[in-house]
Amino acid sequence: MLGVSICPGTFGWGCGVGALIVAKGVDNLQAGIRGADSVSQQVSVDVTGSKKSGTLINFGLDLGASVYGLARSIPKVSQYGTPYNAAWYKGVPGYNEPAIKQTGNLLLTAELFSSGTGIFSVVEA
């Protein structure tokens, strides 16, 4: 979702970054379904020559995408739960806010737990 939403939100300038985030998400999804290492992890292991370094790079890419997704600026939500009308509020100070403000605590906890345990397991190995 994040990768797709970057493209129109940046008037096309962010399509390259959005495409990379989409590709990384699809790669993680297919790795989870197959129960094997993702393609990005296999490539990073091949490039570094170390399973530990390659896995840490892969976790770093996942964590970087998550941090970017939480820090990016998105339209505020009204008291009725709908985004403010962009045509009326575009350019008005205070129209946008960081995405983390609209993210539920359960999702943030799950993200921190999954990233933290993944990185910890690699460092401990």
C-alpha positions in Angstrom: 0.0 0.0 0.0 2.7 2.5 0.9 4.6 2.0 -2.3 1.5 2.5 -4.4 0.4 5.6 -2.5 3.8 7.3 -2.9 3.4 7.7 -6.7 0.3 9.9 -7.0 1.1 11.7 -3.7 4.4 13.0 -5.1 3.0 13.8 -8.6 5.1 11.0 -10.1 8.5 12.0 -8.5 8.3 9.2 -6.0 7.3 6.4 -8.3 10.8 4.9 -8.3 10.9 4.7 -4.6 7.3 3.5 -4.5 8.1 0.7 -6.9 11.1 -0.4 -4.8 8.9 -0.6 -1.7 6.3 -2.5 -3.5 8.9 -4.9 -4.8 10.3 -5.4 -1.3 6.9 -6.1 0.0 6.1 -8.7 -2.7 9.5 -10.3 -2.1 8.7 -10.6 1.7 5.2 -12.0 0.9 6.5 -14.7 -1.5 9.2 -15.6 1.0 6.6 -16.0 3.8 4.4 -18.2 1.5 7.3 -20.3 0.4 8.9 -20.5 3.8 12.3 -19.7 2.4 14.7 -16.7 2.4 13.5 -13.7 0.3 15.3 -12.9 -3.0 16.6 -9.7 -1.5 18.1 -11.6 1.4 19.7 -14.2 -1.0 21.2 -11.3 -3.0 22.5 -9.5 0.0 24.1 -12.7 1.3 25.7 -13.4 -2.1 27.0 -9.8 -2.3 28.4 -9.7 1.3 29.5 -13.3 1.4 28.1 -13.6 4.9 24.8 -14.9 6.0 24.8 -12.7 9.1 25.6 -9.5 7.2 23.2 -10.3 4.4 20.4 -10.9 6.8 21.1 -7.7 8.8 21.1 -5.7 5.5 17.7 -7.3 4.6 16.3 -6.4 8.1 17.7 -2.9 7.7 15.8 -2.5 4.4 12.6 -3.7 6.0 13.1 -1.4 9.0 14.0 1.6 6.8 10.8 1.1 4.8 8.8 0.9 8.0 10.3 4.0 9.4 9.7 5.9 6.2 6.1 4.7 6.1 5.5 6.0 9.7 7.3 9.3 9.2 5.8 10.3 5.9 3.3 13.2 5.8 -0.3 12.3 5.2 -3.6 14.3 5.4 -5.1 14.7 8.8 -8.4 12.9 9.5 -11.4 14.8 10.6 -13.4 14.1 13.8 -15.7 12.0 11.6 -12.9 9.7 10.6 -12.5 10.9 7.0 -9.6 12.7 5.5 -10.0 16.5 5.0 -10.9 17.5 1.5 -7.5 18.0 -0.3 -9.0 20.6 -2.7 -10.0 22.8 0.3 -7.0 22.4 2.6 -4.1 21.8 0.2 -1.3 24.2 1.2 -2.9 25.2 4.5 -0.5 24.9 7.4 -1.4 22.0 9.7 -3.2 20.0 6.9 -0.8 17.1 7.1 0.7 15.1 9.9 3.1 12.2 10.3 1.5 8.8 9.6 2.5 7.5 13.0 -0.2 9.7 14.6 -2.9 7.7 12.7 -1.3 4.3 13.3 -2.8 2.1 16.1 -0.7 1.1 19.0 -1.2 -2.6 18.3 0.3 -2.3 14.8 3.2 -0.2 16.1 3.9 -2.8 18.8 3.7 -5.7 16.2 6.1 -3.8 13.9 8.6 -3.1 16.7 8.4 -6.7 18.0 8.9 -8.3 14.6 11.8 -6.1 13.6 13.4 -6.3 17.0 13.2 -10.1 17.4 14.5 -10.5 13.8 17.5 -8.3 14.3 18.1 -9.8 17.8 18.1 -13.3 16.5 20.7 -12.5 13.8 23.0 -10.6 16.2 22.8 -13.4 18.8 23.6 -16.1 16.2 
